[in-house]
Amino acid sequence: MVLRKNSQSNRSERGAATQSVLMSVYRTLKLSGHDPLGVMVEALRGYMQTGELPPLPGAVAVAEG
């Protein structure tokens, strides 16, 4: 029980650290105007083919209305 509290409901400290990184990437993509899940899926597909993760995409331009 104490381990789960310390690891933010993950099974380990490593799991908590991994979740932290993934959520940071997710939120960065969302705030930049991207579909976070789609970008991450494509990044993983690219990684499986090349062995390298692509850089995060830049912010999406928002048209003023």
N, C-alpha and C positions, 0 to 999 in steps of 0.2 A: 504493500500500500504506500509506504513512504517513497519507494523507488518511483512509482507512477507519479506522485506529486512532484518529485524533484525532476523528473524527465518529461514534464508537461503531458501526462497521459500516454506517453510512448513507452515501449518496453525497455528502452535503454537510453542512456545519455547520448549515445551515437545516433539513435533514432530521433531524439529531440533536436540534435544539431542538424541532421539531414532535413527534418521538417522545417526548421528555421530558415535554412538556405532556400528550400523550394518555395516557401511562402514569400520570402523576400523577392525572388525572381518573379513569382506570380503577381505580386502587388506592383512591382516596377513595370511589368508589361501592361497590366490593367491601367495604371495611371498614364502610361504612354499612348493609350488608345488602341492597344492590340488585343486580340483574342488570346489570353494566356495559355489556355489548354491547347489550342491549335498550334501556337508557336512552339510550345514545349514538345508536342508530338512530332512536329517537323524537325526540330533540333535533334531529337533522339533518333529519328529515321536517318538523318544525315550522319550522326555519330556512328550508327551501325554500318553505314556504307564506307565512311572515310576514316573512322577512328578519331575524329576531331569534332569538338562541339563548335558550332558557329557562334559568332558574337551576337549579343542581344541586338535586335533591330532598334533603330532610332524612333523617336516620337512620331506619331501620325499627325499630319497637319489637319487642323480642324477649321472648316470654312466658317467664317463669321456670317451671321444671318440677320 
